[in-house]
Amino acid sequence: MKRIILAIDIGNTRIKLGLFDLPATQTGIATPSQTLAIPLQDWNELELQDWLADVPASTEAWIASVNRGGVDRLTAWLATSHPAIKLRQLSHLDLPIEVDLANPEHVGIDRLSGAVAANRLRAPARSAITIHVGTAITVNQITAEGVFRGGAIAPGISISARALDEFTDLLPYIPLEELDGPIPALGTNTLAAIHSGLFWGAIGVIRELAARLSEPFDVKPDVFMTGGTAAAVARLVDPSAQYIDHLVLSGIALAIPT
């Protein structure tokens, strides 16, 4: 018997929703039949209402959130506007993955959801690296046994752009929000130089972290990238990297709520 799942990923910049029609048994990951991305702040209630119009009343909504204010606002709105939808905020205990860390409850649920999906996508008995490009950049290690071991968190490109403006006197804020490139490394004016530093600085961070997190393994890990316009730069990070558009949403849909 199929289940209708509404997977919701609440980040620090956007809220992403994906509707899944899940079979009773499943291999690999499911692809959402429809998706919507809205800003975390000032999202359009009419747009969300229209998108939800065809969602069956019996739908289960599974929410993975790294933003407490965002989840509070969205769940309150859904409870009022769509009371028949069954809401559940996921924790690490709801995800089918072993987390080899002292405090797994402190790991971003988006990182763990991406790792759940990567476990379905990676080659058998091969480790994996997941790379999330968003407000923050995270690079994560999953062992060949499917265990999440942790990783690294770095500022995303938009945070770095704001920091240059806030903590310097003469450098302006350049609204470069995404890794949409590549762009020339040689900047011949201040604007171009900032673009170059933001873009290639982020690529360098990702490359180095992915390489170092791959070192413990005899066989090169499978690399999966997601978030923003990571598709445009995946090959710059690793020629074998695979861009998976809805990695986190698909991982949420694989949850096993307790």
URRAGI-V133192 format. One record per residue. N is the residue number from 1. RES is the residue in one small letter. OMEGA is omega in radians with two decimals (* if undefined). Layout:
[[N/RES/OMEGA] [N/RES/OMEGA]]
This chain:
[[1/m/-3.11] [2/k/3.07] [3/r/3.05] [4/i/-3.12] [5/i/2.99] [6/l/3.13] [7/a/-3.09] [8/i/3.13] [9/d/-3.12] [10/i/3.13] [11/g/-3.12] [12/n/3.10] [13/t/-3.07] [14/r/2.93] [15/i/3.12] [16/k/3.14] [17/l/3.09] [18/g/3.14] [19/l/-3.08] [20/f/3.02] [21/d/-2.95] [22/l/3.05] [23/p/-3.13] [24/a/3.07] [25/t/-3.00] [26/q/2.98] [27/t/-3.09] [28/g/3.10] [29/i/3.09] [30/a/3.06] [31/t/-3.13] [32/p/3.12] [33/s/3.04] [34/q/-3.10] [35/t/3.06] [36/l/3.03] [37/a/-3.14] [38/i/3.11] [39/p/3.11] [40/l/3.14] [41/q/3.01] [42/d/3.08] [43/w/-3.05] [44/n/-3.10] [45/e/3.14] [46/l/3.10] [47/e/3.13] [48/l/3.11] [49/q/3.12] [50/d/-3.11] [51/w/-3.11] [52/l/-3.02] [53/a/-3.09] [54/d/3.13] [55/v/-3.12] [56/p/-3.10] [57/a/-3.09] [58/s/-3.07] [59/t/3.00] [60/e/3.11] [61/a/3.11] [62/w/-3.00] [63/i/3.00] [64/a/-3.02] [65/s/2.98] [66/v/3.13] [67/n/-3.02] [68/r/3.12] [69/g/3.14] [70/g/-3.13] [71/v/3.12] [72/d/-3.10] [73/r/-3.08] [74/l/-3.14] [75/t/3.09] [76/a/3.13] [77/w/3.13] [78/l/-3.13] [79/a/3.14] [80/t/-3.02] [81/s/-3.12] [82/h/-3.04] [83/p/-3.13] [84/a/3.11] [85/i/-3.12] [86/k/-3.07] [87/l/3.05] [88/r/3.04] [89/q/-3.05] [90/l/2.94] [91/s/3.13] [92/h/-3.13] [93/l/-3.13] [94/d/-3.07] [95/l/-3.10] [96/p/3.13] [97/i/3.05] [98/e/-3.13] [99/v/-3.09] [100/d/3.13] [101/l/-3.09] [102/a/-3.10] [103/n/-3.09] [104/p/3.14] [105/e/-3.14] [106/h/3.14] [107/v/3.10] [108/g/-3.09] [109/i/3.08] [110/d/3.10] [111/r/3.14] [112/l/3.12] [113/s/3.07] [114/g/3.12] [115/a/3.08] [116/v/3.12] [117/a/3.14] [118/a/3.11] [119/n/3.08] [120/r/-3.04] [121/l/-3.04] [122/r/3.09] [123/a/3.12] [124/p/3.10] [125/a/3.06] [126/r/3.10] [127/s/-3.12] [128/a/3.00] [129/i/3.02] [130/t/-3.11] [131/i/3.11] [132/h/-3.14] [133/v/-3.12] [134/g/3.07] [135/t/2.93] [136/a/3.02] [137/i/3.08] [138/t/3.08] [139/v/-2.93] [140/n/-3.08] [141/q/3.05] [142/i/-3.08] [143/t/3.11] [144/a/3.08] [145/e/3.10] [146/g/-3.09] [147/v/3.06] [148/f/-3.05] [149/r/-3.08] [150/g/-3.11] [151/g/-3.06] [152/a/3.10] [153/i/3.14] [154/a/3.10] [155/p/3.03] [156/g/-3.03] [157/i/-3.14] [158/s/3.09] [159/i/3.13] [160/s/3.13] [161/a/3.13] [162/r/-3.14] [163/a/3.11] [164/l/3.14] [165/d/-3.02] [166/e/-3.00] [167/f/3.01] [168/t/-3.10] [169/d/-2.97] [170/l/-3.12] [171/l/-3.10] [172/p/3.01] [173/y/3.12] [174/i/-3.05] [175/p/3.04] [176/l/-2.99] [177/e/-3.01] [178/e/3.02] [179/l/-3.08] [180/d/-2.97] [181/g/0.13] [182/p/3.10] [183/i/-3.12] [184/p/3.11] [185/a/-3.11] [186/l/3.08] [187/g/-3.08] [188/t/2.98] [189/n/-3.05] [190/t/-3.14] [191/l/-3.12] [192/a/3.14] [193/a/3.09] [194/i/3.09] [195/h/-3.14] [196/s/-3.11] [197/g/3.13] [198/l/-3.06] [199/f/-3.05] [200/w/3.02] [201/g/3.11] [202/a/3.12] [203/i/3.14] [204/g/3.10] [205/v/-3.10] [206/i/-3.14] [207/r/-3.06] [208/e/-3.14] [209/l/3.12] [210/a/3.13] [211/a/-3.11] [212/r/3.12] [213/l/3.09] [214/s/-3.02] [215/e/-3.08] [216/p/-2.99] [217/f/3.12] [218/d/3.12] [219/v/-3.11] [220/k/-3.14] [221/p/2.92] [222/d/-3.08] [223/v/-3.14] [224/f/3.13] [225/m/3.11] [226/t/3.04] [227/g/3.06] [228/g/3.09] [229/t/-3.14] [230/a/3.12] [231/a/-3.08] [232/a/-3.03] [233/v/-3.07] [234/a/-3.10] [235/r/3.07] [236/l/3.13] [237/v/-3.10] [238/d/-3.11] [239/p/-3.13] [240/s/-3.09] [241/a/3.09] [242/q/3.07] [243/y/3.13] [244/i/-2.98] [245/d/-3.02] [246/h/-3.08] [247/l/-3.09] [248/v/3.11] [249/l/3.14] [250/s/3.07] [251/g/3.07] [252/i/-3.13] [253/a/3.11] [254/l/-3.13] [255/a/3.06] [256/i/-3.07] [257/p/-3.12] [258/t/*]]
